[in-house]
Amino acid sequence: MTTSRYAGQATVTTPQDDGTTRALGVPRIAPALPEALRYTARAGDRLDLLAGTVLGDSTGWWRIADTNPWQDALTDTEPGTTIGMPNG
């Protein structure tokens, strides 16, 4: 079973213009990855497609997204871009 990408995520409270406050998730920063967990993108690669190939489940795209917070999951990745793959 895959857990939510937001499970256990820390939050911060931020003031809103109307005087209320809102809890927001603290951005996560991915650690440096060993060379073995890197993939060089090819034409047509998207995170959901890579998740299907690498993880065996395209709905696990968010695990790759967590490792690469700069990447849009549904947009083709620029060929030659290094993408980190989750370990485990």
C-alpha positions as CSV (number, residue, x, y, z in Angstrom):
1,M,0.0,0.0,0.0
2,T,1.3,3.4,-1.0
3,T,0.9,6.2,1.6
4,S,0.0,9.8,0.8
5,R,2.9,12.0,-0.2
6,Y,1.7,14.4,2.5
7,A,1.7,11.8,5.4
8,G,3.8,13.1,8.3
9,Q,4.6,16.4,6.5
10,A,5.4,19.3,8.8
11,T,3.1,22.4,8.6
12,V,3.5,26.1,9.2
13,T,0.7,28.5,10.0
14,T,0.6,31.6,7.7
15,P,-1.6,34.7,8.1
16,Q,-4.1,35.4,5.4
17,D,-5.3,38.9,4.1
18,D,-8.7,38.4,5.7
19,G,-7.1,38.0,9.2
20,T,-7.5,34.2,9.4
21,T,-4.6,31.8,9.4
22,R,-4.0,28.8,7.2
23,A,-1.8,25.7,7.7
24,L,0.5,25.0,4.8
25,G,2.9,22.1,4.2
26,V,6.6,22.9,4.7
27,P,8.4,22.3,1.4
28,R,10.5,19.1,1.4
29,I,14.0,19.2,0.0
30,A,15.3,16.0,-1.5
31,P,18.7,14.8,-0.2
32,A,21.6,14.3,-2.6
33,L,21.3,11.1,-4.5
34,P,23.9,8.4,-5.2
35,E,24.8,8.1,-8.8
36,A,23.0,4.7,-9.0
37,L,19.7,6.4,-8.4
38,R,19.9,8.9,-11.3
39,Y,18.2,8.6,-14.6
40,T,19.0,10.7,-17.7
41,A,15.7,11.7,-19.4
42,R,15.0,10.8,-23.0
43,A,12.5,12.4,-25.4
44,G,8.9,11.8,-24.3
45,D,9.8,10.9,-20.7
46,R,7.2,12.0,-18.0
47,L,7.3,11.2,-14.3
48,D,4.1,9.2,-14.5
49,L,5.5,7.0,-17.3
50,L,8.8,6.6,-15.5
51,A,6.9,5.5,-12.4
52,G,5.1,2.9,-14.4
53,T,8.4,1.6,-15.8
54,V,10.7,2.0,-12.8
55,L,8.3,1.5,-9.9
56,G,5.8,-0.7,-11.6
57,D,2.9,1.7,-10.8
58,S,2.3,4.9,-12.7
59,T,0.3,6.3,-9.8
60,G,3.5,6.4,-7.8
61,W,4.7,9.4,-9.9
62,W,4.6,11.5,-6.7
63,R,7.5,9.4,-5.2
64,I,9.6,10.6,-8.1
65,A,8.2,14.1,-7.8
66,D,9.2,14.2,-4.1
67,T,12.7,13.3,-5.2
68,N,12.7,16.0,-7.9
69,P,10.6,19.0,-6.6
70,W,11.4,21.1,-9.6
71,Q,9.8,18.7,-12.1
72,D,6.2,18.9,-13.3
73,A,4.8,15.3,-13.3
74,L,2.7,15.6,-16.5
75,T,5.0,17.6,-18.7
76,D,7.6,15.9,-20.9
77,T,11.1,16.1,-19.3
78,E,13.8,17.9,-21.3
79,P,16.0,15.2,-22.8
80,G,19.4,15.0,-21.0
81,T,17.9,16.2,-17.7
82,T,19.1,14.1,-14.7
83,I,16.1,12.7,-12.7
84,G,16.6,11.2,-9.3
85,M,14.7,7.9,-8.6
86,P,13.4,7.0,-5.2
87,N,15.3,4.3,-3.4
88,G,12.8,1.7,-2.1
